[in-house]
Amino acid sequence: MYIMNTQINKVTPAHGLSWYLKWLSSIILIHAMAFTALDMYPYNMYLQFAGVTGWFFVGMMWHDRALIVLNSIGLVFLGMGIFKYLNECTDCMIPL
């Protein structure tokens, strides 16, 4: 019987600013997913925006282009959705 003895080294820093930010952002995104599942619109978008913003800054701290690109695109789409929601006219005389 062959047993592999492999040691896994962590790449991400532990207990620094980026560590706390990534976990806080992840918890916020988990809550945002629950809000989406429970149809709690627009609060789900606000939480998603906060979580994605946190992960964007983590990507900047780690110089991780994939995180930066993914989360900057997410910020644009979520920002557009929030902007659209805030500019909806609910009692307009003219339907838009």
C-alpha atoms as a printed R data frame, in Angstrom:
   type eleno elety resid chain resno       x      y       z
1  ATOM     1    CA   MET     A     1   0.000  0.000   0.000
2  ATOM     2    CA   TYR     A     2   1.404  3.345  -1.047
3  ATOM     3    CA   ILE     A     3   0.687  6.393   1.138
4  ATOM     4    CA   MET     A     4   1.422  9.822  -0.246
5  ATOM     5    CA   ASN     A     5   2.947 12.239   2.183
6  ATOM     6    CA   THR     A     6   2.030 15.633   0.775
7  ATOM     7    CA   GLN     A     7   2.361 18.891   2.589
8  ATOM     8    CA   ILE     A     8   0.055 21.717   1.554
9  ATOM     9    CA   ASN     A     9   1.381 25.216   2.044
10 ATOM    10    CA   LYS     A    10  -1.095 28.074   2.261
11 ATOM    11    CA   VAL     A    11  -0.514 30.872  -0.183
12 ATOM    12    CA   THR     A    12  -2.880 33.449   1.270
13 ATOM    13    CA   PRO     A    13  -1.810 35.425   4.331
14 ATOM    14    CA   ALA     A    14  -3.520 34.549   7.617
15 ATOM    15    CA   HIS     A    15  -5.002 37.039  10.050
16 ATOM    16    CA   GLY     A    16  -3.987 40.143   8.121
17 ATOM    17    CA   LEU     A    17  -6.346 42.792   6.752
18 ATOM    18    CA   SER     A    18  -7.001 40.783   3.574
19 ATOM    19    CA   TRP     A    19  -7.826 37.671   5.628
20 ATOM    20    CA   TYR     A    20 -10.529 39.476   7.626
21 ATOM    21    CA   LEU     A    21 -11.838 41.251   4.531
22 ATOM    22    CA   LYS     A    22 -12.156 38.037   2.506
23 ATOM    23    CA   TRP     A    23 -14.050 36.276   5.284
24 ATOM    24    CA   LEU     A    24 -16.327 39.251   5.977
25 ATOM    25    CA   SER     A    25 -17.027 39.605   2.245
26 ATOM    26    CA   SER     A    26 -17.733 35.876   1.944
27 ATOM    27    CA   ILE     A    27 -20.190 35.971   4.860
28 ATOM    28    CA   ILE     A    28 -21.909 39.002   3.320
29 ATOM    29    CA   LEU     A    29 -22.204 37.168  -0.029
30 ATOM    30    CA   ILE     A    30 -23.671 34.090   1.677
31 ATOM    31    CA   HIS     A    31 -26.315 36.296   3.267
32 ATOM    32    CA   ALA     A    32 -26.933 37.933  -0.128
33 ATOM    33    CA   MET     A    33 -27.532 34.485  -1.644
34 ATOM    34    CA   ALA     A    34 -30.072 33.737   1.074
35 ATOM    35    CA   PHE     A    35 -31.750 37.104   0.437
36 ATOM    36    CA   THR     A    36 -31.937 36.256  -3.278
37 ATOM    37    CA   ALA     A    37 -33.444 32.833  -2.542
38 ATOM    38    CA   LEU     A    38 -36.020 34.502  -0.279
39 ATOM    39    CA   ASP     A    39 -36.771 37.152  -2.955
40 ATOM    40    CA   MET     A    40 -35.709 40.028  -0.697
41 ATOM    41    CA   TYR     A    41 -35.180 42.479  -3.535
42 ATOM    42    CA   PRO     A    42 -33.353 45.021  -3.546
43 ATOM    43    CA   TYR     A    43 -31.556 44.172  -0.289
44 ATOM    44    CA   ASN     A    44 -29.925 41.186  -1.965
45 ATOM    45    CA   MET     A    45 -28.283 43.545  -4.490
46 ATOM    46    CA   TYR     A    46 -27.018 45.857  -1.744
47 ATOM    47    CA   LEU     A    47 -25.408 42.941   0.076
48 ATOM    48    CA   GLN     A    48 -23.984 41.517  -3.143
49 ATOM    49    CA   PHE     A    49 -22.508 44.917  -3.964
50 ATOM    50    CA   ALA     A    50 -20.871 45.115  -0.518
51 ATOM    51    CA   GLY     A    51 -19.479 41.559  -0.741
52 ATOM    52    CA   VAL     A    52 -18.180 41.983  -4.278
53 ATOM    53    CA   THR     A    53 -16.574 45.304  -3.295
54 ATOM    54    CA   GLY     A    54 -14.770 43.534  -0.463
55 ATOM    55    CA   TRP     A    55 -13.505 40.800  -2.783
56 ATOM    56    CA   PHE     A    56 -12.411 43.435  -5.310
57 ATOM    57    CA   PHE     A    57 -10.212 45.029  -2.655
58 ATOM    58    CA   VAL     A    58  -8.867 41.619  -1.623
59 ATOM    59    CA   GLY     A    59  -7.910 41.059  -5.256
60 ATOM    60    CA   MET     A    60  -6.155 44.427  -5.287
61 ATOM    61    CA   MET     A    61  -4.233 43.560  -2.105
62 ATOM    62    CA   TRP     A    62  -3.200 40.179  -3.495
63 ATOM    63    CA   HIS     A    63  -2.468 41.541  -6.993
64 ATOM    64    CA   ASP     A    64  -4.774 38.812  -8.329
65 ATOM    65    CA   ARG     A    65  -5.980 39.839 -11.790
66 ATOM    66    CA   ALA     A    66  -8.725 37.197 -11.938
67 ATOM    67    CA   LEU     A    67 -10.323 38.485  -8.726
68 ATOM    68    CA   ILE     A    68  -9.943 42.084  -9.868
69 ATOM    69    CA   VAL     A    69 -11.533 41.482 -13.279
70 ATOM    70    CA   LEU     A    70 -14.366 39.269 -12.010
71 ATOM    71    CA   ASN     A    71 -15.334 41.572  -9.170
72 ATOM    72    CA   SER     A    72 -14.960 44.833 -11.116
73 ATOM    73    CA   ILE     A    73 -17.385 43.433 -13.726
74 ATOM    74    CA   GLY     A    74 -19.677 42.335 -10.894
75 ATOM    75    CA   LEU     A    75 -19.558 45.841  -9.427
76 ATOM    76    CA   VAL     A    76 -20.575 47.334 -12.777
77 ATOM    77    CA   PHE     A    77 -23.546 44.980 -13.221
78 ATOM    78    CA   LEU     A    78 -24.721 45.287  -9.630
79 ATOM    79    CA   GLY     A    79 -24.224 49.062  -9.749
80 ATOM    80    CA   MET     A    80 -26.366 49.224 -12.887
81 ATOM    81    CA   GLY     A    81 -29.090 47.173 -11.194
82 ATOM    82    CA   ILE     A    82 -29.042 49.330  -8.061
83 ATOM    83    CA   PHE     A    83 -29.050 52.522 -10.160
84 ATOM    84    CA   LYS     A    84 -32.010 51.189 -12.190
85 ATOM    85    CA   TYR     A    85 -33.908 50.275  -9.018
86 ATOM    86    CA   LEU     A    86 -33.296 53.664  -7.398
87 ATOM    87    CA   ASN     A    87 -34.406 55.542 -10.522
88 ATOM    88    CA   GLU     A    88 -37.658 53.628 -11.050
89 ATOM    89    CA   CYS     A    89 -40.680 55.829 -11.005
90 ATOM    90    CA   THR     A    90 -43.383 54.155  -8.941
91 ATOM    91    CA   ASP     A    91 -46.128 56.834  -9.115
92 ATOM    92    CA   CYS     A    92 -45.453 58.447 -12.455
93 ATOM    93    CA   MET     A    93 -48.324 59.736 -14.561
94 ATOM    94    CA   ILE     A    94 -46.556 58.484 -17.678
95 ATOM    95    CA   PRO     A    95 -45.576 54.813 -17.666
96 ATOM    96    CA   LEU     A    96 -41.885 54.369 -18.388
